[in-house]
Amino acid sequence: MNTDPTAGWSLVVPLKPLPLAKSRLAPAADAARRHRLALAFAQDTVAAALAADAVAGVVVVTDDGDAAAALAALGARVVPDSPAAGLNAALAHGARTVRDERPDARVAALNADLPALRPAELTRVLHSAAAFPRAFLADAAGIGTTLLAARAECALRPAFGGPSRLRHAAGGAAEILLGGVDSVRRDVDTADDLRAAAALGIGPHTARVCGAPSPLTAPQDVS
């Protein structure tokens, strides 16, 4: 982790309460397994982010006590979702928390469900983002967003959810067009997504829940 407070990016990672997370995995995983997967995804995401050279620190916004303890143990700062008004309000709150302490911080919102995240790929994305006042990376499907970045002089202005790629572009953010950063694009909502992440190589927390190292081969493998 880059510990220089004047350098690097501060990442904001939102995580809803685990009982509410990953409902689209319901056809393939029962509630208890979904909760474990959601936490494991977040643990692998945060651990990889903290290991990235371009990252100064990670702020997790969550009201889930179990997740807060697990992610704080990895080195993340955890703040409550005091707005309690949805994903984008949580991200804006996290960005304000960072800039209340470091007004000149470069801030990026990062999805919590990137279990294959590679630190080097995240660093490449953030280096590219630094060329623009605001920038975003589309998800693997080309519809949503997995990362939104804002330099010090800009508000984050998150517009995540659904077709957020179009909304972020319409809001003036530049799209980051890089090859070889599949792990930063591969968020996981469905069993097919999880298999695709497994093909890239999932992190150790997700692997334990999934019974890896074998790649998942069928939806029932996560049930």
C-alpha positions in Angstrom: 0.0 0.0 0.0 1.2 3.5 -0.8 1.2 5.3 2.6 2.3 8.7 1.4 -0.8 10.9 2.1 0.0 13.3 -0.7 0.2 10.7 -3.4 -1.9 7.9 -4.8 -5.6 7.4 -4.9 -8.1 7.0 -2.1 -10.6 4.4 -3.1 -14.2 4.3 -1.8 -15.8 0.8 -1.7 -19.5 0.5 -0.9 -21.0 -2.6 0.6 -24.6 -3.1 1.4 -25.6 -5.2 4.4 -24.7 -8.8 3.6 -28.2 -10.2 4.0 -29.3 -7.9 1.2 -26.3 -8.6 -1.1 -26.0 -10.7 -4.3 -29.7 -11.5 -4.7 -29.1 -12.4 -8.4 -27.0 -15.4 -7.2 -30.2 -16.8 -5.6 -30.8 -19.4 -8.4 -27.4 -20.9 -7.7 -26.7 -20.2 -4.0 -28.8 -20.2 -0.8 -28.9 -17.1 1.4 -26.1 -18.2 3.7 -23.7 -18.9 0.8 -24.6 -15.6 -0.9 -23.7 -13.8 2.3 -20.4 -15.6 2.5 -19.7 -14.9 -1.2 -20.5 -11.2 -0.9 -18.1 -10.8 2.0 -15.4 -12.8 0.2 -15.8 -10.7 -2.9 -15.3 -7.6 -0.8 -12.3 -9.0 1.0 -10.6 -10.0 -2.2 -11.4 -6.6 -3.7 -10.1 -4.6 -0.8 -7.0 -6.7 -0.3 -6.0 -6.3 -3.9 -6.8 -2.6 -3.9 -4.6 -2.1 -0.8 -1.8 -3.9 -2.6 -1.9 -1.7 -5.7 1.0 0.8 -6.0 -1.4 3.6 -7.1 -3.6 3.3 -4.0 -3.0 5.3 -0.8 -5.9 3.8 1.1 -9.4 2.3 1.0 -12.5 3.6 2.7 -15.4 1.1 2.9 -18.9 2.4 3.4 -21.1 -0.2 5.1 -23.5 -0.7 7.9 -22.8 -4.4 8.2 -20.9 -5.2 11.4 -19.4 -8.5 10.2 -18.2 -7.0 7.0 -16.8 -3.9 8.8 -14.7 -6.0 11.1 -13.4 -8.3 8.3 -12.5 -5.4 6.0 -10.9 -3.3 8.8 -8.7 -6.3 9.6 -7.3 -6.1 6.1 -6.4 -2.4 6.6 -9.4 -0.6 5.2 -11.0 2.3 7.0 -14.7 1.6 7.6 -17.3 4.3 7.9 -21.0 3.8 8.4 -23.5 4.5 5.6 -25.0 7.4 7.4 -27.0 8.8 4.4 -28.7 5.4 4.1 -30.0 6.6 0.8 -28.6 4.1 -1.7 -25.4 3.3 -3.5 -24.6 6.7 -5.0 -25.3 8.5 -1.7 -23.0 6.1 0.1 -20.2 6.7 -2.5 -20.6 10.5 -2.2 -20.4 10.2 1.6 -17.2 8.1 1.3 -15.6 10.7 -1.0 -16.6 13.5 1.4 -15.0 11.5 4.3 -11.8 11.3 2.4 -11.7 14.9 1.4 -12.7 16.3 4.8 -9.2 15.1 5.8 -7.4 15.5 2.5 -9.1 18.1 0.3 -6.5 17.5 -2.4 -7.1 13.7 -2.6 -7.7 11.9 -5.8 -10.8 9.7 -5.2 -12.1 6.7 -7.0 -15.2 4.6 -6.4 -14.6 0.9 -6.8 -17.2 -1.9 -6.9 -17.0 -4.3 -4.0 -17.5 -7.4 -6.1 -14.3 -7.8 -8.0 -13.0 -11.1 -6.6 -10.4 -11.6 -9.4 -8.9 -8.0 -9.0 -5.2 -7.7 -9.8 -3.3 -4.9 -8.1 -1.2 -4.2 -11.2 -4.2 -3.9 -13.4 -5.9 -1.6 -11.0 -2.8 0.6 -11.0 -2.8 0.8 -14.8 -6.5 1.9 -14.7 -5.8 4.6 -12.1 -2.7 5.9 -14.0 -4.9 6.2 -17.0 -7.7 8.0 -15.0 -5.2 10.6 -13.8 -5.1 12.0 -17.3 -8.7 13.2 -17.0 -10.6 15.4 -14.5 -13.1 12.5 -14.1 -12.9 9.1 -15.7 -14.6 5.7 -15.5 -14.1 2.1 -16.5 -17.0 0.1 -17.9 -17.8 -3.4 -16.6 -17.2 -6.5 -18.6 -20.7 -6.4 -20.1 -20.2 -2.8 -21.3 -23.3 -1.6 -19.6 -22.3 -0.7 -16.1 -19.3 0.8 -14.3 -16.8 -0.8 -12.0 -14.6 2.3 -11.3 -15.2 6.1 -11.3 -12.3 8.4 -10.6 -12.1 12.1 -9.9 -9.0 14.2 -9.6 -8.6 16.6 -6.7 -10.3 19.5 -8.4 -13.4 17.5 -9.2 -16.4 16.1 -7.3 -16.9 12.4 -7.8 -20.6 12.6 -8.9 -21.3 8.9 -8.9 -24.2 7.6 -11.1 -23.9 3.9 -10.5 -26.6 1.3 -11.1 -28.0 -0.2 -14.3 -26.7 1.5 -17.5 -24.2 3.6 -15.6 -21.7 3.6 -18.5 -24.0 5.9 -20.4 -24.8 8.1 -17.5 -21.2 8.6 -16.5 -20.3 9.4 -20.1 -23.2 11.8 -20.4 -22.1 13.5 -17.2 -18.7 14.4 -18.7 -16.5 11.6 -17.4 -14.0 10.2 -19.9 -14.1 6.4 -20.6 -10.9 4.6 -19.8 -10.1 2.4 -22.8 -7.5 -0.1 -21.8 -6.8 -3.7 -22.8 -5.5 -6.2 -20.4 -7.5 -5.0 -17.3 -10.1 -7.7 -17.3 -9.9 -8.2 -13.6 -11.0 -4.6 -12.9 -14.0 -5.0 -15.2 -15.2 -8.4 -14.0 -17.8 -7.7 -11.3 -19.9 -10.6 -10.1 -23.7 -10.6 -9.9 -24.6 -14.0 -11.4 -23.3 -17.5 -11.5 -22.0 -16.9 -15.0 -20.1 -13.9 -13.8 -18.6 -16.0 -11.0 -17.4 -18.6 -13.5 -15.9 -15.9 -15.6 -14.1 -14.5 -12.6 -12.9 -18.0 -11.7 -11.4 -18.3 -15.2 -9.4 -15.1 -14.5 -8.3 -16.4 -11.1 -10.3 -15.5 -8.0 -8.7 -14.3 -4.8 -8.2 -16.5 -1.7 -11.3 -15.5 0.2 -13.6 -16.2 -2.7 -11.7 -19.4 -3.5 -12.3 -20.7 0.0 -16.1 -20.2 -0.3 -16.2 -21.6 -3.8 -14.1 -24.6 -3.0 -11.4 -23.5 -5.6 -8.8 -23.9 -7.0 -10.9 -25.7 -9.6 -12.8 -23.2 -11.8 -16.6 -23.3 -11.4 -18.2 -25.4 -14.1 -21.9 -25.2 -13.4 -24.3 -22.9 -11.5 -24.9 -25.5 -8.8 -21.2 -25.3 -7.9 -22.0 -22.1 -5.9 -25.1 -23.5 -4.2 
